[in-house]
Amino acid sequence: MAPILTAKKVTKRFGGLVAVNAVDFEIPEKSIVSIIGPNGAGKTTFFNCITGFGKCDEGEILFEGTPIQRLRPDQISRLGISRTYQNIRLFAEMSALENILVGQHIFLNSSWISAVLGTPRVHQEEKRALTEAQRLLDFVDLKGNGDHLARNLPYGAQRRLEIARALATKPKLLLLDEPSAGMNPRETEDLTAFIRRLRDQLGITILLIEHHMRVVMGISENITVLDYGEKIAEGTPAQVQSNPRVIEAYLGRGAATEGMATAHERYTKKAG
Amino acid sequence: MKKENLLWNATKIGLLGGAIAIFICLVGMAEIFSKRDVVETVITLGQFVLLATSVVTGFTASRQAINLLGPNQPLSALTAGLIAGLFTGLVLTLFVVAGDKVNIRAVFLNASPTLYSLLTFGKGVSNSWVLAVGGAMSGLLGAGYLLLPELFRRTINRALLVTVFMALFSNLFRVVFINQGMEQIAKFIFGQTGLTMPGSLIFFFGVILISWFWNYRGRQIQSGVARLPKSGQLSLRAATIALIAIIALGLPQASGPFIAQVIVTVALFILMGLGLNITLGFAGLLDLGFVAFYAIGAYTVGLLTSYGIFGLQHVSFWVAVPIAVLVAMGAGFVLGLPVLGVRGDYLAIATLGFGEIVRLLAGSDFLAPYFGGPQGIIGIQKPCLGILGPFLKIDVPRVCNGIELGKPQDIYYVAVAAALLIAFVAWRLRESRLGRAWMAIREDEDVAEALGINLIQTKLLAYMLGAAFAGLGGAIFATLIGSIFATSMQLTVSLNVVSLIIVGGMGSIPGVIVGAIALIGLPELLREVSEFRYLLYGMALIIMMLAKPEGLWPSQATRRELHHVEVEADVKA
């Protein structure tokens, strides 16, 4: 399948620190791809480069053939890339419904004057936006929570609301930054199924950062491993798990072979 | 161990209260406030404030005692309150005795014989022990109040609040009642400087009675209203609105010209507050240079309508106002474009600079040939409902063939109409995609941008709308005063508007009205207070931030959420 996103030699420096170093990367359309790596490996920085949060210093990022590395975040979002955040960043003082409505901003185009005048077109537009927002709330199992302030929702609901808000921009590519952080096994399982549903039902390409190996190995078609800003491995879950450099990065040189082998065994058992 | 702690704590709080009381005396508040009475011939406002200090110390000390020992030791709590109050009183006694021996007037101007006689109720220094006893008693009062059940406390709070409020504004009500031909009632309840004894009793016990009644029957009434058919509820609401409208529109007519002037000022600040509420409350852009646009609006109207020498044109007010709004909006664009990239505190400083630059330029000799420099622009045409006669010559106003809106009471209606317009615009915008985008920017700029919101465009619009409404405020101000001087474009105008939004509740439209009445109206009406305006402002802001950070009348989202929490709690219980 053709890649929806291609990164070529992407480099990001913070002063003397090279956070992302000449990473090449491809995401095939309608696939689920993960980036893993130890803490501080540059995963989130790489996410930020893609979404325009921090411009990358060198290299090129193509989204459906368009170079995006010089665009502002709002322009990138309009092209069809949306994301969630490692530490949930909802609009805390706004209601759940309003959070999703903000996500629809780019599809609403009434001017401020027509909003003041309250023209019929504005009313229709708002009505449509509300229906859509309710539908999305429903989609992430938050029906009936629309009026609650985002900050008062339980943790898992906040995570789901953040995804719903990202979905409101109708992305072609969705970047999820540690979506299962802080979830219990049950919730994690639901999340995995949910992510699959996003891809299968909505045809959204998914890029994940995830520490939870069960999630990563369970749903990724392709995994990229970063360590100290460099790509050290790439391949299917099975390939990555048996890659000695990955094991070394995760567990240190000594414990390498044995540790990862048992981990592998566990996952294959689980799959079986 | 615990007992010792308790005594020491109470003493500490008492000493602190004493220090505050002395502070109140030395800044001159006690003396000036004593010109006003709460209850005529019984207690002056100054004495009331000092009394309140020791009551609060007693209250605080006994609350600490309860925290320390638990709620089952009312006697200790009372003792703590008594001791704290006693020490507050003792400090004041010492102050009086010492003040009698040592003259500190060279340093503290307000430590005058009047102050001492005021503190001793005119009985002389030898009787100053009364203060200590009084302090102890009021401390006990504070402690006793704390021990009362919640319901009683709330009722007493309300009754006191209403009585003091009525006392402070008794001369306002007196004038209104006398103007309406109800002289007998007015003189029975309201005195010259405060409430009369019967008046205060009427209010105090009246509120208690109403509270008590509401407590027993309130739920029935509420559910009765809720059971009404939809049309009934609507007409009830319409009646409420009509009542408020009648009071709001009739008050300046019923009261004298002085109060009318105050009400116009309040209306102007409400109008500007609504404007800044879009910039600050909705989009979270802290703009401390609001006065710049106010000045631009005022000067535009001045230059376009003045029949003095600086008038460039002599158009009617109604033509000048839209132009002034557009010019202010344009200025918002020009000034906003370079600085809206910066965030938070930096934006505040940059806009602060703009405000000062505009004021200095307007008053400068350099631009004096155009803006009149320190002399300002005079002879601004009053608004005219009708046809204006032709412009004849300099210094002669155009004749209004119709109704001229010359008096402050008349301009008030212009200001109210403008405020309603802005409130409507603000309300519609808040419910639109733009309002949501602004709030999103206020909450988290980066995330908002990642969701496709163009930050510069969106912020600029908020800034320009705020500027436009400031310009409208300035335009009305210019025609109200009839002349403009650069000295009226002080930084304090910006600060007033910002504070009233904070006190009222950020992002809340009714909050702006409440904030403007509290921060602009009250100090204007209470001339005694105006001397300590900024002291009280500071106190009000600190207290607000500590006790009620969401403001006096928070926006709907917060309210709705609080309601939800209550409902959930009910369900659990």
Boltz contact constraints between the chains, C-beta under 6 A:
constraints:
  - contact:
      token1: [A, 51]
      token2: [B, 450]
      max_distance: 6.0
  - contact:
      token1: [A, 73]
      token2: [B, 449]
      max_distance: 6.0
  - contact:
      token1: [A, 73]
      token2: [B, 450]
      max_distance: 6.0
  - contact:
      token1: [A, 74]
      token2: [B, 449]
      max_distance: 6.0
  - contact:
      token1: [A, 74]
      token2: [B, 452]
      max_distance: 6.0
  - contact:
      token1: [A, 74]
      token2: [B, 453]
      max_distance: 6.0
  - contact:
      token1: [A, 74]
      token2: [B, 454]
      max_distance: 6.0
  - contact:
      token1: [A, 77]
      token2: [B, 450]
      max_distance: 6.0
  - contact:
      token1: [A, 77]
      token2: [B, 451]
      max_distance: 6.0
  - contact:
      token1: [A, 77]
      token2: [B, 452]
      max_distance: 6.0
  - contact:
      token1: [A, 78]
      token2: [B, 452]
      max_distance: 6.0
  - contact:
      token1: [A, 89]
      token2: [B, 444]
      max_distance: 6.0
  - contact:
      token1: [A, 89]
      token2: [B, 447]
      max_distance: 6.0
  - contact:
      token1: [A, 91]
      token2: [B, 440]
      max_distance: 6.0
  - contact:
      token1: [A, 91]
      token2: [B, 443]
      max_distance: 6.0
  - contact:
      token1: [A, 93]
      token2: [B, 443]
      max_distance: 6.0
  - contact:
      token1: [A, 94]
      token2: [B, 439]
      max_distance: 6.0
  - contact:
      token1: [A, 98]
      token2: [B, 436]
      max_distance: 6.0
  - contact:
      token1: [A, 101]
      token2: [B, 436]
      max_distance: 6.0
  - contact:
      token1: [A, 102]
      token2: [B, 436]
      max_distance: 6.0
  - contact:
      token1: [A, 102]
      token2: [B, 440]
      max_distance: 6.0
  - contact:
      token1: [A, 102]
      token2: [B, 451]
      max_distance: 6.0
  - contact:
      token1: [A, 103]
      token2: [B, 451]
      max_distance: 6.0
  - contact:
      token1: [A, 105]
      token2: [B, 433]
      max_distance: 6.0
  - contact:
      token1: [A, 105]
      token2: [B, 437]
      max_distance: 6.0
  - contact:
      token1: [A, 105]
      token2: [B, 452]
      max_distance: 6.0
  - contact:
      token1: [A, 105]
      token2: [B, 453]
      max_distance: 6.0
  - contact:
      token1: [A, 106]
      token2: [B, 452]
      max_distance: 6.0
  - contact:
      token1: [A, 108]
      token2: [B, 433]
      max_distance: 6.0
  - contact:
      token1: [A, 112]
      token2: [B, 434]
      max_distance: 6.0
  - contact:
      token1: [A, 115]
      token2: [B, 428]
      max_distance: 6.0
  - contact:
      token1: [A, 115]
      token2: [B, 432]
      max_distance: 6.0
  - contact:
      token1: [A, 116]
      token2: [B, 425]
      max_distance: 6.0
  - contact:
      token1: [A, 116]
      token2: [B, 428]
      max_distance: 6.0
  - contact:
      token1: [A, 149]
      token2: [B, 561]
      max_distance: 6.0
  - contact:
      token1: [A, 169]
      token2: [B, 451]
      max_distance: 6.0
  - contact:
      token1: [A, 169]
      token2: [B, 452]
      max_distance: 6.0
